[in-house]
Amino acid sequence: MVPNYPTSPARSLIPLLSFAIIPPTANQVEVHPYCRQNKLREFCKGKGIQMCAYSPLGANGTSWCSNVMDCPLKQIALERGKTVAQVCLRWVYECMSKVTA
C-alpha cells in the first residue's frame, strides 16, 4: 500500500510503477463528495490498484470545511432519512468500496 500518494498519476504512480519490482496494491488518499479523485480512481482501476479513502467526512478547519455541515448534503440526507455522515460514507463505498476513517 502507498499511503497518500499524490492525486496526479503522472506525478506519482506512473514513475513508481516504472521501476517497482512489486507494484502497490492499494493507494490511500483523501476522497469524499468534494474531493472525488476521478482521474486517480480511473488510473488505479486500470492498473489494478485498489483505492482506499480517508477523511470521507471532510475535515474541520479546512477551506472546504466539514461535509457534515454542508447544506446540499444535509438536504440529500433529509430526503433519504439518513445522516450526512451516512450519505458521505455511502458515496465513498459506491465509488470504491474501501474506507479508512
C-alpha positions, -999 to 999 in steps of 0.1 A, spaced: 0 0 0 12 35 -7 -5 60 17 -15 94 5 3 92 -29 -3 125 -49 -36 129 -68 -19 132 -102 -10 97 -116 16 113 -139 34 129 -110 32 99 -86 22 64 -96 35 63 -132 71 69 -121 67 45 -92 52 18 -115 81 22 -140 106 8 -116 87 -10 -88 95 -47 -87 64 -53 -66 37 -27 -76 15 -12 -50 -18 -30 -44 -36 0 -28 -34 37 -26 -49 55 4 -59 91 -4 -84 117 7 -118 111 -10 -152 125 -3 -180 141 -23 -159 173 -27 -126 156 -34 -136 129 -58 -102 120 -73 -118 109 -105 -87 107 -126 -67 89 -100 -95 65 -93 -97 56 -131 -59 53 -133 -58 30 -103 -87 9 -116 -69 4 -149 -37 -7 -131 -54 -30 -106 -46 -7 -77 -73 -6 -50 -82 29 -38 -88 34 -1 -105 66 11 -95 85 42 -113 116 56 -146 106 39 -165 132 61 -142 161 52 -123 179 80 -129 209 102 -105 238 99 -100 235 61 -111 259 34 -139 235 24 -148 226 60 -166 195 71 -190 178 47 -212 172 77 -220 209 78 -228 211 40 -264 222 31 -267 202 -1 -256 171 17 -279 178 46 -308 181 21 -299 147 5 -297 131 39 -330 146 50 -347 133 18 -334 98 24 -339 97 62 -302 93 67 -274 113 84 -249 134 64 -222 110 76 -242 80 62 -246 98 29 -209 106 26 -198 71 36 -223 55 12 -210 77 -16 -174 66 -10 -185 30 -7 -203 32 -40 -172 47 -57 -145 25 -42 -158 1 -15 -128 8 8 -130 34 35 -104 43 62 -119 68 86 
